[in-house]
């Protein structure tokens, strides 16, 4: 059954843009991305929007719908009241290129800063073995589709542009946690680099990243908090600290 929708869609850039009102028909079972495509086809031919799979697996159609970071292809129109105005805006944490398309290259730069998995030198291809329990520990984090909704909603990035230089964000904390849990990864300073190079200590675990994750990854509880605990074990254990001081005095380090 069709219904009439009232939308407010952001047009332009972040320096020169505004919300524009539009009315469009919506059919039963449609998602917000369907409606955006209809508006694009019938009323705003130059409306810029990024999308790809329309199945919630590519992460391309990230935007804010009524102020909440969401995937447009997974947001049912029926979730909103008949008389509700649906406001559609680009991700707020990143520069707007045009309309609903943002420049998320910040995230790819951060990805390059995370050192890749390092395979044991004494294991030839095909010889690596892992216990199933070790596989399962990090499997959750590999579900990430890099929609960057968690990055967008993280207030450390969203509200403080100056933090972007030293703060990787939740998407890359789960990557670091996954590598730190990997029993074969030979790079053993994952915990230190998370704290010293990627800004783990700046996260104050508000869990907003977990709330918006479309893959339901428990980013805070299963990655960030355990990683913080392991960092404390390494960096702030008084016995470890005393041992390092003694070794330095004796010229061992």
Backbone torsions as a table, in degrees:
resi	resn	phi	psi	omega
1	UNK	NA	128.6	-176.5
2	UNK	-78.1	152.6	174.8
3	UNK	-142.0	158.7	178.7
4	UNK	-96.0	127.2	-179.2
5	UNK	-107.0	141.1	171.6
6	UNK	-107.2	122.0	-178.1
7	UNK	-118.4	153.2	167.5
8	UNK	-125.4	116.0	-173.4
9	UNK	-117.6	134.6	178.6
10	UNK	-72.9	129.0	175.4
11	UNK	-122.5	138.6	177.6
12	UNK	103.9	-160.5	179.8
13	UNK	-103.5	-177.2	178.4
14	UNK	-76.7	-21.8	176.7
15	UNK	-86.9	-33.3	-175.5
16	UNK	-136.8	80.5	-177.9
17	UNK	-154.6	169.0	-179.5
18	UNK	-161.7	162.7	175.5
19	UNK	-80.7	136.0	177.5
20	UNK	-119.0	136.6	-179.8
21	UNK	-85.5	142.1	178.1
22	UNK	-151.0	146.6	176.8
23	UNK	-116.7	134.3	-175.2
24	UNK	-148.3	153.6	177.4
25	UNK	-82.0	143.1	176.8
26	UNK	-129.3	139.6	179.9
27	UNK	-100.6	160.8	-179.9
28	UNK	-60.8	135.3	176.8
29	UNK	87.6	-2.6	-178.0
30	UNK	-80.1	156.2	176.9
31	UNK	-108.3	169.9	-176.2
32	UNK	-59.5	-36.2	179.4
33	UNK	-62.9	-36.0	175.2
34	UNK	-58.7	-43.0	-177.5
35	UNK	-68.5	-40.3	178.0
36	UNK	-61.3	-41.4	178.0
37	UNK	-64.4	-36.5	178.4
38	UNK	-67.6	-41.6	176.6
39	UNK	-62.3	-42.1	179.7
40	UNK	-62.4	-38.1	-176.4
41	UNK	-78.9	-27.0	-171.3
42	UNK	-115.0	-24.5	-172.7
43	UNK	-132.1	-32.6	-178.1
44	UNK	-128.5	79.7	-174.8
45	UNK	-63.3	-22.3	-179.3
46	UNK	-103.5	15.6	178.3
47	UNK	-65.9	124.5	-179.0
48	UNK	-93.4	126.3	176.7
49	UNK	-148.1	139.7	-179.4
50	UNK	-98.9	130.5	176.4
51	UNK	-159.3	167.1	179.9
52	UNK	-150.7	-75.9	-168.4
53	UNK	-83.9	-27.5	-175.5
54	UNK	57.0	31.0	-179.7
55	UNK	-135.5	12.2	177.3
56	UNK	72.5	24.5	-176.8
57	UNK	-123.8	-9.7	-178.7
58	UNK	-103.0	-22.5	178.4
59	UNK	76.6	8.7	-173.3
60	UNK	-73.9	-36.1	-170.7
61	UNK	-90.5	36.7	177.4
62	UNK	-68.6	134.5	177.1
63	UNK	-163.4	-179.2	177.1
64	UNK	-111.2	126.4	-178.2
65	UNK	-117.9	114.6	-172.3
66	UNK	52.4	40.8	173.6
67	UNK	84.4	-3.3	-178.9
68	UNK	-109.1	129.1	176.6
69	UNK	-63.2	124.1	-176.6
70	UNK	-149.1	165.4	167.7
71	UNK	-89.3	124.9	-177.6
72	UNK	-63.6	-30.4	-177.7
73	UNK	-76.8	-11.5	-179.1
74	UNK	-113.7	9.8	-178.0
75	UNK	-106.7	108.1	-177.9
76	UNK	-71.5	135.5	175.9
77	UNK	-62.2	-33.1	-178.1
78	UNK	-66.1	-10.9	178.3
79	UNK	-73.9	-10.9	-177.7
80	UNK	-111.2	145.5	-177.7
81	UNK	-64.3	156.4	-177.3
82	UNK	-56.7	-39.0	-175.7
83	UNK	-97.7	8.7	-176.5
84	UNK	-82.1	136.1	173.6
85	UNK	-85.9	124.9	-179.4
86	UNK	-95.9	118.2	-179.2
87	UNK	-99.7	124.4	-176.1
88	UNK	-118.1	118.6	-177.3
89	UNK	-132.8	159.8	178.2
90	UNK	-73.0	165.9	175.8
91	UNK	-56.4	129.7	-171.6
92	UNK	-79.2	-23.9	-173.2
93	UNK	-78.9	-10.9	-174.0
94	UNK	-125.5	153.2	-178.0
95	UNK	-61.6	140.0	178.3
96	UNK	-84.1	126.8	174.4
97	UNK	-81.6	-53.6	174.9
98	UNK	-164.9	133.7	175.0
99	UNK	53.9	-112.1	-175.1
100	UNK	-98.6	6.9	-177.7
101	UNK	-101.2	124.7	-179.7
102	UNK	-114.3	159.8	177.8
103	UNK	-90.4	102.8	-177.5
104	UNK	-101.1	21.0	-177.4
105	UNK	-62.1	-21.9	174.5
106	UNK	-49.8	-42.8	-176.2
107	UNK	-68.1	-35.3	179.5
108	UNK	-73.1	-31.5	174.8
109	UNK	-66.3	-40.9	177.8
110	UNK	-65.5	-35.2	178.9
111	UNK	-61.5	-36.7	-179.9
112	UNK	-68.7	-21.7	-178.3
113	UNK	-82.0	-13.9	177.9
114	UNK	-88.2	116.1	-178.4
115	UNK	-65.7	137.9	-175.3
116	UNK	-69.8	165.9	174.5
117	UNK	-56.7	135.0	178.1
118	UNK	-113.0	116.0	-175.6
119	UNK	-77.2	144.3	176.9
120	UNK	-57.1	131.7	-175.2
121	UNK	-66.4	-25.7	-176.2
122	UNK	-90.4	5.4	179.1
123	UNK	-110.7	120.7	178.2
124	UNK	-77.7	161.2	176.5
125	UNK	-54.3	131.0	-179.4
126	UNK	93.6	-9.6	-178.4
127	UNK	-94.6	-12.8	-177.5
128	UNK	-67.5	136.1	179.0
129	UNK	-133.9	140.5	177.5
130	UNK	-134.3	145.8	172.8
131	UNK	-71.4	147.0	-178.2
132	UNK	-59.7	-34.0	-179.8
133	UNK	-64.3	-33.1	177.4
134	UNK	-71.4	-35.3	176.5
135	UNK	-63.8	-45.1	-176.4
136	UNK	-67.2	-30.3	-177.8
137	UNK	-59.8	-41.1	-175.4
138	UNK	-102.9	-3.6	-176.6
139	UNK	-60.8	-35.7	179.6
140	UNK	-56.2	-41.4	-175.5
141	UNK	-72.2	-21.8	179.7
142	UNK	-79.1	-3.9	176.0
143	UNK	-77.7	-9.7	-176.9
144	UNK	-56.1	129.7	179.1
145	UNK	-102.3	6.5	178.6
146	UNK	53.6	48.5	172.5
147	UNK	-77.9	-20.1	178.5
148	UNK	65.6	22.5	173.6
149	UNK	-66.3	-36.3	178.8
150	UNK	-66.3	-39.5	178.0
151	UNK	-63.8	-39.8	-177.3
152	UNK	-68.6	-37.6	-175.6
153	UNK	-86.8	-13.1	178.9
154	UNK	-67.3	117.6	-173.8
155	UNK	-68.3	-21.7	177.8
156	UNK	-63.2	-34.5	177.1
157	UNK	-90.4	-44.7	-171.7
158	UNK	-64.1	-40.9	-173.1
159	UNK	-103.6	-4.0	-175.8
160	UNK	-139.1	89.9	-178.3
161	UNK	-56.8	-32.9	-177.4
162	UNK	-67.0	-17.4	-179.0
163	UNK	-79.3	-16.6	-173.4
164	UNK	-61.3	-28.5	-178.6
165	UNK	-66.4	-35.9	-172.4
166	UNK	-115.4	4.9	-175.6
167	UNK	-125.9	119.8	-176.4
168	UNK	-78.0	-37.8	-179.9
169	UNK	97.7	166.6	-172.3
170	UNK	-61.1	-34.6	-179.5
171	UNK	-59.1	-37.8	-175.7
172	UNK	-89.9	-16.3	171.3
173	UNK	-69.6	-35.4	177.3
174	UNK	-72.0	-29.8	175.2
175	UNK	-67.0	-44.2	177.9
176	UNK	-64.5	-39.9	178.6
177	UNK	-63.9	-41.8	178.8
178	UNK	-60.6	-44.4	-179.8
179	UNK	-68.9	-36.8	179.5
180	UNK	-66.2	-30.2	179.1
181	UNK	-81.5	-15.5	-173.6
182	UNK	-70.2	121.5	-175.1
183	UNK	-70.8	-16.3	-177.8
184	UNK	-102.3	-11.0	-179.4
185	UNK	-66.7	123.9	-176.1
186	UNK	-90.4	-5.0	177.2
187	UNK	-84.0	105.8	-168.0
188	UNK	-95.7	7.5	-178.7
189	UNK	-106.7	29.1	-178.8
190	UNK	-58.6	-41.8	-177.5
191	UNK	-65.2	-46.4	-179.7
192	UNK	-63.7	-42.5	-178.5
193	UNK	-68.4	-33.6	176.9
194	UNK	-59.9	-40.3	-178.7
195	UNK	-79.5	-47.2	-169.7
196	UNK	-88.3	-30.1	-176.1
197	UNK	-107.6	-26.3	-173.0
198	UNK	-114.7	1.9	171.7
199	UNK	74.8	29.1	-179.6
200	UNK	-54.5	-37.4	-177.9
201	UNK	-64.8	-17.6	179.9
202	UNK	-78.3	-16.5	178.7
203	UNK	-76.3	126.4	178.7
204	UNK	-110.5	29.8	169.7
205	UNK	44.7	55.8	175.3
206	UNK	-78.3	-13.2	178.6
207	UNK	70.2	11.8	178.3
208	UNK	-65.4	-30.3	178.7
209	UNK	-66.1	-41.4	179.0
210	UNK	-64.4	-37.3	-176.7
211	UNK	-64.3	-30.8	-176.0
212	UNK	-99.6	-2.6	-176.3
213	UNK	-68.3	118.8	-179.4
214	UNK	-71.3	-16.8	177.9
215	UNK	-94.4	2.6	177.1
216	UNK	58.5	35.2	174.2
217	UNK	-74.2	131.5	179.3
218	UNK	-84.3	73.9	-171.9
219	UNK	-57.6	-48.1	-175.0
220	UNK	-72.8	-52.5	-173.6
221	UNK	-70.3	-37.1	-172.3
222	UNK	-101.3	-12.8	-178.9
223	UNK	-123.0	-59.0	-171.4
224	UNK	-69.9	-48.9	-178.4
225	UNK	-63.7	-48.4	176.8
226	UNK	-60.1	-35.7	178.9
227	UNK	-66.1	-41.9	176.6
228	UNK	-60.2	-41.2	-179.8
229	UNK	-64.3	-39.4	179.8
230	UNK	-70.6	-32.9	175.6
231	UNK	-63.3	-42.7	178.1
232	UNK	-60.8	-41.8	179.2
233	UNK	-58.0	-38.5	-175.8
234	UNK	-84.3	-44.8	-169.9
235	UNK	-92.6	-26.5	-171.6
236	UNK	-121.7	9.3	174.9
237	UNK	-68.9	118.6	-176.2
238	UNK	-60.8	-33.6	179.1
239	UNK	-68.5	-41.4	176.1
240	UNK	-62.7	-42.6	-179.2
241	UNK	-62.0	-45.7	179.7
242	UNK	-62.6	-41.2	178.9
243	UNK	-62.6	-40.3	179.2
244	UNK	-66.5	-36.8	178.6
245	UNK	-64.5	-44.6	-179.7
246	UNK	-62.7	-44.0	-179.2
247	UNK	-63.8	-37.2	178.5
248	UNK	-65.2	-43.5	179.8
249	UNK	-63.5	-33.3	-177.9
250	UNK	-89.3	3.0	176.6
251	UNK	76.6	16.5	179.4
252	UNK	-75.2	-36.5	-179.4
253	UNK	-93.7	NA	NA
